[in-house]
Amino acid sequence: MLKAAFIVSQMLFFYGVLAQQEQNKVVMVSGKLLNAKDSSVIVASILFEKLPYYDDMGMITSKADGTFSLPLLKGSAYIFTISKDGFKDFSKEVRILGNGVALSQDETFYIESNEIELIKLENLIFARSSPEIDKSSYEELNELADWMNKNPSVILQLEGHTDFRGNAIANMQLSQARVNAVKKYLVSKKVKKNRILTKAFGGSQPVSKDNTEESKARNRRVEVRVIRR
């Protein structure tokens, strides 16, 4: 009876060791880094750390084609952290599967750019030398307000520009008054005012110095800079 119990205990110990060895088996894991905006390749540093005790960790760099490969412990959870200038910090917890295809069956990491977007309001029209918004501009502004209300984390900066001709101080004041008018309109459409920054440039940043009416009209503009998505 004792002998049988001893044999059973030895077998359990043996299978426990095998299970532990299987758990600790190293497998090759591969993946790829891509730009979330256009799926272009990203070359960046990748920090990997085993959870929960960080007892297996290191850093590698993806190859020229964005791919990476590294040995990790099967069945373990890791945190991947990717850092690159011009891109948002990326962090994701993944579990390494037995077939070497890790990253929770998703081998591709899409990294978001920190690039600041600049959008010109093409149909924004003001009364001549005035901050009064023409009613024909309401449709475009309504679309902007609707987009902001659907994306409550977005913060914008409205940037006002005038033609570079004329009095510089008056141009600066006019460009500020116009972005203030646009902000007031967006707030009237339920956009929180602390999500809208304003900045006036007057005529200091013309897109064209040609002496034509078309060029002057192009210089008189309000641009929307996406500060945060």
Protein Blocks (a to p, Z undefined) as FASTA:
>chain_A
ZZmmmmmmmmmmmmmmmmmmmmmpccddddddddfklopacdddddddddfklpagcddd
ddfkopacddddehiacddddddehiacddddddddfkopahhopabdcdddfbdcdddd
fklccdehiabdcfklmmmmmmmmmmmmmmmmbccdddddddfedjfklmmmmmmmmmmm
mmmmmmmnopafklpccddekjmlcfbfcdcfklmmmmmccddddfbZZ
